Amino acid sequence: MKAFNTIGAAHLTTEGAPAGTPGRRALQIAGNDDAATQTVTALLDEFGFDAVDAGSLSEG
C-alpha cells in the first residue's frame, strides 16, 4: 500500500472532517491488495478523509 504521502503528519489531526462534509479533503492511495485497500480506505475515513484509489502500485 501507498498512502499518507500527500499530507503532512501535522495535518492528519487538524484537517479531517466528518463524511459528507462539503470540501472534505481526499487523499490518494495505491495498492495491489484489495483487502488492504479497503482497510486503508476505512482508516482514512476514521481520520476524516476520503480516499481516491489510484490503482495498483505501479500506476499510483
N, C-alpha and C positions, 0 to 999 in steps of 0.2 A: 504494500500500500504506500501511496504517496499522498500525504495530507499535511495540512498546517504550515505549508511552506509559502503561503501567500498572505500570512498575517503575523505580525509581531506578537511575541508571547504576552506582553502587557495588554494588548487589545483583546485577548481571549476573555478577560474578566470585565472589560468595560464596554465592548461593542455588541454583545449578544442582545437579542430581543426575542420576545415570545413568537411562536409560529403564527403566521398570518399578519404580522406587523408590516405595514407598508414600508418599503425601503429596507427590509431586513437584509443584512449582508449575507452573501453567498460565497463559499469557499470551494475551490476546485479540489477534486480528489481523483486519483487514478489507481487502478489495481487490476490484478489478474485473477482474483479470487472473489466470486460473487458473495460468499458469506462474509468475508472481511469487508467488502464494500458496504454491505448492509449494516454491519456493526459500526463502521466509521460514520456512516450517514446518521445513524441513531445517536452516536456520541456528539456529533456536530449539532444536532437538533437540541440535545440536552444543554449544550453550551450556548445555544441561542443563534445558531447559524443554519442557513440552508446549504445543501451540498449540490454541486454541479459535477456530475460524473463525466470526466474527460476520456473515459475508456480505459484501455489497457495501459500498463506502464510504458510501453514503447510509444503509445500515442500521447500520453499525458506528460 
